[in-house]
């Protein structure tokens, strides 16, 4: 049976409506910032500078998001005119559950398109050797264990010969028709890799899992679809199919904590193109515990910042203009940790030192912010026509709160990059077993307690409108921190 796309591209009317909404949103943003930049509203100089930094960052990230909603594109599936030889790789590290890797291996073997299956076993596990022999899977291992996952994949590449190479994470279980809507895109000899959706099967396991999954819905929906439009689809660590010749042109899968993004950068710099097929053809596991989620986010933030300061400058001249913009702005997601921290500090300092960043009451602020906030919400809801599944629609509150509670992890990734502190490449834990969470909650508990103290102190010493306004914001921050602590 021919695989049908889960979603349809925007009609001309839908696209026009969306673009008009974005233009109205930009107008509302300009109105908001113009009012805040007026000299008459400036309060304490340091606090005002902190507040405007946060607002400028918010506007920049919003523009980046809207930029990705402007040209949502879903590629047509080309006709099948040849059969490719395909190698499918999945990995195993000591300690990962046998049940998980066995389920994945059996599903890979069951893929209907002709292929060879490889288990890249870092542990040289006797049980998995026997399982591979039973299933007809090539079992490969290596003596020199360097470059983590990338090195493991490259070792298998040297022992295989397929024209196409699929990288599947060991927790991602593919459907039998996994390859069907993918392979024909390689009819175009300029295509270096094809990425599909990274979907999850355990998002209801915990509130952490639900929040982590919610954070991906917009990205794997309209944002990745627009990357099709400007030719810079990202390679994600799972479910990506590469042309072997493309990987060989860059010396194999690139290494690093963000090896998938590094590989995409190297391929795009070489002139290879990429395609995003918005179809759910495999489902994996999202982190379901706070420790697993934080480990994943620290690895990604450290890896992405490292690419920005080490790889991006070297490849800059080889990128197209839009690729330059693309790879420069991706780290904005992790820089949000610093902005969240500023947002926590502003009301705390205001209440403790009896000052305010702005000479504006909350009603006046609400009136100038309302048009901008309204357009942000409306655009977000409108583009949810292009998320992958109906269950992904909504306000994604849990995902947003979980991200705010990850502020200190993002800052840690930034500082580790700044001072050259290495983070080991450790696969995200997949067994759902939780480590002791209390040490991980200390930064959020500190902000929670400081916020509550500042409210008590500020209102006790001076019950004025500015303190009342700052108390509202400090109270919200305390609720945000308390939520992350509770769901952990």
Residue pairs with C-beta under 8 A, 6 or more apart in sequence:
1 177
2 180
3 77
3 177
3 180
3 181
3 279
3 281
5 74
5 77
5 181
5 278
5 279
6 278
6 279
6 280
6 388
6 389
7 74
7 278
7 385
7 386
7 388
8 74
9 72
9 73
9 74
10 18
10 72
10 385
10 386
14 385
15 72
17 382
18 69
18 70
18 72
18 379
18 382
18 383
19 70
21 375
21 378
21 379
21 382
22 66
22 69
22 70
22 379
24 375
25 62
25 66
25 372
25 375
25 376
25 379
26 63
26 66
28 371
28 372
28 374
28 375
29 59
29 62
29 63
29 372
29 375
31 368
31 371
31 372
32 55
32 368
32 369
32 371
32 372
33 55
33 56
33 59
35 41
35 368
36 52
36 55
36 358
36 368
37 52
40 359
41 358
41 359
41 360
42 48
42 358
42 359
43 355
43 356
43 357
43 358
43 359
44 350
44 355
44 356
44 357
47 346
47 349
47 350
47 355
47 356
47 357
48 357
48 358
50 342
50 345
50 346
50 357
51 342
51 346
51 357
51 358
53 339
53 342
54 339
54 342
54 343
54 346
57 332
57 335
57 336
57 339
58 339
60 332
61 332
61 333
61 336
62 376
64 329
64 332
65 218
65 223
66 379
67 226
68 222
68 223
68 226
68 227
69 222
69 223
69 226
69 379
69 383
70 226
71 226
71 229
71 230
72 222
72 225
72 226
72 229
72 383
72 386
73 225
73 226
73 228
73 229
74 225
74 228
74 278
75 185
75 228
75 275
75 276
75 277
77 181
77 184
77 185
77 277
78 184
78 185
78 187
78 188
79 184
79 187
80 183
80 184
81 184
81 187
82 187
83 114
84 162
84 163
84 164
84 183
84 186
85 114
85 116
85 161
85 162
85 163
85 164
86 113
86 114
86 115
86 116
86 162
86 163
86 164
86 165
86 166
86 179
86 183
86 241
87 115
87 116
87 117
87 118
87 156
87 160
87 161
87 162
87 164
87 165
87 166
88 108
88 111
88 115
88 116
88 117
88 118
88 165
88 166
88 168
89 118
89 120
89 153
89 156
89 165
89 166
89 167
89 168
90 101
90 104
90 105
90 108
90 117
90 118
90 119
90 120
90 167
90 168
90 169
90 170
91 119
91 120
91 121
91 122
91 149
91 152
91 153
91 169
91 170
91 427
92 101
92 119
92 120
92 121
92 122
92 123
92 125
92 128
92 170
93 122
93 123
93 427
94 122
94 123
94 125
96 170
96 427
96 430
96 431
97 430
97 431
98 127
98 128
100 170
100 171
100 285
100 430
101 119
101 128
101 170
102 131
103 173
104 168
104 170
104 171
104 172
104 173
104 174
105 117
105 119
105 131
105 132
105 135
105 137
106 135
107 173
107 174
107 175
108 115
108 117
108 137
108 168
108 174
109 117
109 135
109 136
109 137
110 176
111 174
111 175
111 176
111 177
111 178
111 179
112 176
112 177
112 179
112 180
113 177
113 178
113 179
113 180
113 183
115 162
115 166
115 179
116 138
116 160
116 162
117 135
117 136
117 137
117 138
118 137
118 138
118 139
118 140
118 156
118 159
118 160
119 128
119 132
119 137
119 138
119 139
119 140
120 140
120 141
120 152
120 153
120 155
120 156
121 128
121 129
121 139
121 140
121 141
122 141
122 142
122 145
122 152
123 141
124 141
128 139
129 139
131 137
132 138
132 139
133 139
138 159
138 160
140 155
140 156
140 159
141 155
142 151
142 152
142 155
144 151
145 151
145 152
147 154
147 255
148 255
148 259
148 425
149 237
149 253
149 259
149 425
149 427
150 252
150 253
150 254
150 255
150 256
150 259
150 263
151 255
153 167
153 252
153 253
154 252
154 253
157 165
157 244
157 247
157 252
157 253
161 244
162 244
163 186
163 243
163 244
163 245
164 183
164 186
164 241
164 242
164 243
164 244
165 241
165 242
165 243
165 244
165 247
166 178
166 179
166 239
166 240
166 241
166 242
167 237
167 238
167 239
167 240
167 241
167 242
167 253
168 174
168 238
168 239
168 282
169 237
169 238
169 239
169 284
170 430
171 284
171 285
171 430
172 198
172 238
172 239
172 282
172 283
172 284
173 201
173 282
173 283
173 284
174 239
174 281
174 282
175 281
175 282
177 281
178 281
178 282
179 241
181 196
181 277
181 279
181 281
182 194
182 196
182 241
182 277
182 281
183 241
185 191
185 194
185 275
185 277
186 194
186 243
188 273
190 271
190 272
190 273
191 243
191 272
191 273
191 274
191 275
192 242
192 243
192 246
192 267
192 270
192 272
192 273
192 274
193 233
193 235
193 240
193 241
193 242
193 243
193 246
193 264
193 267
193 272
193 274
193 275
194 240
194 241
194 274
194 275
194 276
194 277
195 224
195 233
195 234
195 235
195 236
195 239
195 240
195 241
195 274
195 275
195 276
195 277
196 239
196 240
196 276
196 277
196 278
196 279
196 280
196 281
196 282
197 220
197 239
197 278
197 279
197 280
197 281
197 388
198 216
198 220
198 236
198 238
198 239
198 284
199 220
199 280
199 282
199 283
199 284
199 388
199 389
200 209
200 213
200 216
200 283
200 284
200 285
200 286
201 283
201 284
201 285
202 209
202 285
202 286
202 288
203 209
203 210
203 212
203 213
203 214
203 286
204 210
205 288
205 432
206 288
206 289
206 487
207 398
207 487
208 287
208 288
208 289
208 290
208 292
208 293
208 402
208 487
208 488
209 286
209 287
209 288
210 398
210 399
211 398
211 399
211 401
211 402
211 403
211 487
212 286
212 287
212 288
212 293
212 399
212 402
213 286
213 399
214 392
214 394
214 396
214 398
214 399
214 400
215 396
215 399
215 402
215 403
216 286
217 384
217 387
217 388
217 392
217 396
217 399
218 380
218 383
218 384
218 387
218 396
220 278
220 387
220 388
221 278
221 383
221 384
221 386
221 387
221 388
221 392
222 383
222 386
222 387
224 233
224 234
224 276
224 278
225 276
225 278
225 386
227 233
227 234
227 274
227 276
227 326
228 275
228 276
230 322
230 323
230 326
231 273
231 274
231 320
231 322
231 323
232 268
232 274
232 320
232 322
232 323
232 326
232 327
233 264
233 274
233 275
233 276
234 260
234 261
234 264
234 274
235 242
235 260
235 261
235 263
235 264
235 267
235 274
236 260
237 259
237 260
238 282
238 284
239 281
239 282
240 260
242 263
243 272
246 267
246 270
246 272
247 253
247 263
247 267
249 267
249 270
249 272
250 263
250 266
250 267
250 270
253 259
253 263
254 262
254 263
254 265
254 266
255 262
256 262
256 303
256 306
256 307
257 299
257 300
257 302
257 303
257 306
257 423
257 425
258 299
258 300
258 303
258 304
258 306
258 307
259 303
261 303
261 304
261 307
261 330
262 303
262 307
262 311
264 274
265 307
265 311
265 312
265 315
265 327
266 311
266 315
267 274
268 274
268 319
268 323
269 315
269 318
269 319
270 318
278 386
278 388
280 388
280 389
285 430
287 293
287 295
287 296
287 428
287 429
288 432
289 429
289 432
289 433
289 434
289 435
289 437
290 434
290 437
290 440
290 441
290 484
290 487
290 488
291 429
291 434
291 435
291 437
291 440
292 428
292 429
292 430
293 402
293 406
294 406
294 409
294 440
295 426
295 428
295 429
296 428
297 406
297 409
297 410
297 413
298 409
298 412
298 413
298 423
299 423
299 425
299 426
299 428
300 334
300 413
301 334
301 337
301 409
301 410
301 412
301 413
301 414
302 412
302 413
302 416
302 417
302 423
303 423
304 330
304 331
304 333
304 334
304 413
305 331
305 334
305 413
305 414
305 416
305 417
306 417
307 327
308 327
308 328
308 330
308 331
309 417
312 327
312 328
316 324
319 327
334 410
334 413
334 414
335 410
335 414
336 403
336 407
336 410
337 406
337 407
337 408
337 409
337 410
337 411
337 413
337 414
338 410
338 411
338 414
340 404
340 407
340 410
341 407
341 408
341 411
343 473
343 477
344 407
344 447
344 450
344 451
344 477
346 357
346 470
346 473
347 451
347 454
347 470
347 471
347 473
347 474
347 477
348 450
348 451
348 454
348 474
349 355
350 356
350 357
350 454
350 458
350 466
350 467
350 470
351 454
351 455
351 457
351 458
351 459
351 467
351 470
351 471
351 474
352 454
352 457
352 458
354 458
354 461
354 462
354 467
356 466
356 469
356 470
358 365
361 465
361 466
361 469
362 465
362 468
362 469
362 472
365 469
384 392
384 393
384 394
387 393
398 487
401 480
401 483
401 484
402 484
402 487
404 480
404 484
405 444
405 480
405 481
405 483
405 484
405 485
407 443
408 443
408 444
413 423
415 421
416 422
416 423
437 488
440 488
441 484
441 485
441 488
444 481
444 484
444 485
445 481
445 485
447 477
447 478
447 481
448 477
448 478
448 481
448 482
448 485
451 474
451 475
451 477
451 478
451 481
452 474
452 478
454 470
454 474
455 471
455 474
455 475
455 478
458 467
458 470
458 471
458 474
459 467
459 468
459 471
